[in-house]
Amino acid sequence: MTRSDLVEELAARFSQLTHRDAEYAVKAILDAMSEALVRGHRIEIRGFGSFSINRRPPRIGRNPRSGESVAIPEKRVPHFKPGKALREAVDRRTDELRADNKL
């Protein structure tokens, strides 16, 4: 699902929202989540999952073309951990689709 798919779904589910309002709502939520992660905060959405920042320590890598050693600096990367309800829903729905031979 892409951002535009999410906007379409939101506008379809809530008829009082115009397409432009749905687009602003999705953008506002994603911007707020991004900003929270940049500040180092953890985001928890009950029943869905949590977003946090993981630290990847500096290391020595190799250039695949030349084989030369390259210093790779420390990185902070977003990490998503699905909640129990989401994991169970995906598992249950996958099993249903397999039973119906749709997957």
C-alpha positions as CSV (number, residue, x, y, z in Angstrom):
1,M,0.0,0.0,0.0
2,T,1.4,3.4,-1.0
3,R,0.7,6.8,0.6
4,S,-1.8,7.6,-2.2
5,D,-3.6,4.3,-1.6
6,L,-3.8,5.2,2.1
7,V,-5.3,8.6,1.2
8,E,-7.8,7.0,-1.1
9,E,-8.8,4.5,1.6
10,L,-9.3,7.2,4.2
11,A,-11.4,9.4,1.8
12,A,-13.5,6.3,0.9
13,R,-14.1,5.3,4.5
14,F,-15.0,8.8,5.7
15,S,-17.3,10.4,3.1
16,Q,-17.2,13.8,5.0
17,L,-13.5,14.1,4.2
18,T,-12.5,15.5,0.9
19,H,-9.6,13.9,-1.0
20,R,-7.5,17.0,-0.1
21,D,-8.4,16.7,3.7
22,A,-7.5,13.0,3.7
23,E,-4.2,13.8,2.1
24,Y,-3.5,16.5,4.7
25,A,-4.4,14.0,7.5
26,V,-2.1,11.3,6.2
27,K,0.7,13.8,5.7
28,A,0.3,15.3,9.2
29,I,0.4,11.8,10.8
30,L,3.4,10.7,8.9
31,D,5.2,14.0,9.5
32,A,4.5,13.8,13.3
33,M,5.8,10.2,13.4
34,S,8.9,11.1,11.5
35,E,9.6,14.1,13.7
36,A,9.1,12.0,16.9
37,L,11.6,9.4,15.6
38,V,14.1,12.1,14.6
39,R,13.9,13.4,18.2
40,G,14.6,9.9,19.5
41,H,11.1,9.2,20.8
42,R,9.4,5.8,20.6
43,I,6.0,5.6,19.0
44,E,3.5,3.0,20.2
45,I,0.2,2.4,18.6
46,R,-1.8,-0.2,20.6
47,G,-2.9,-3.2,18.6
48,F,-0.6,-2.2,15.7
49,G,3.0,-2.0,16.9
50,S,5.8,0.3,17.9
51,F,8.4,2.3,16.1
52,S,11.8,3.0,17.7
53,I,15.3,3.9,16.6
54,N,18.1,1.3,16.6
55,R,21.7,2.2,16.7
56,R,24.1,0.5,14.2
57,P,27.7,0.8,15.5
58,P,30.5,1.8,13.2
59,R,32.2,-1.0,11.4
60,I,34.7,-1.9,8.7
61,G,33.1,-3.0,5.4
62,R,34.5,-3.9,1.9
63,N,34.0,-2.2,-1.4
64,P,32.6,-5.1,-3.5
65,R,34.4,-3.9,-6.7
66,S,37.9,-3.3,-5.4
67,G,37.9,-5.4,-2.2
68,E,39.2,-2.3,-0.4
69,S,38.3,-1.8,3.3
70,V,35.9,1.1,4.0
71,A,35.0,2.6,7.3
72,I,31.2,2.7,7.7
73,P,30.1,5.3,10.3
74,E,27.5,4.8,13.0
75,K,23.9,4.9,11.9
76,R,20.5,5.3,13.6
77,V,17.8,3.5,11.7
78,P,14.0,3.2,12.3
79,H,12.8,-0.1,13.6
80,F,9.2,-1.4,13.6
81,K,8.0,-4.2,15.9
82,P,4.5,-5.4,15.2
83,G,2.0,-5.7,18.0
84,K,0.5,-9.0,19.0
85,A,-2.9,-8.1,17.6
86,L,-1.4,-7.2,14.2
87,R,0.7,-10.4,14.1
88,E,-2.3,-12.6,14.9
89,A,-4.5,-10.8,12.4
90,V,-2.0,-11.2,9.6
91,D,-1.4,-14.9,10.5
92,R,-5.2,-15.6,10.6
93,R,-5.9,-13.8,7.3
94,T,-3.0,-15.5,5.6
95,D,-4.3,-18.9,6.7
96,E,-7.8,-18.0,5.4
97,L,-6.4,-17.0,2.0
98,R,-4.4,-20.2,1.8
99,A,-7.5,-22.3,2.6
100,D,-9.4,-20.5,-0.2
101,N,-6.4,-21.0,-2.6
102,K,-6.1,-17.3,-3.1
103,L,-2.5,-17.1,-1.9
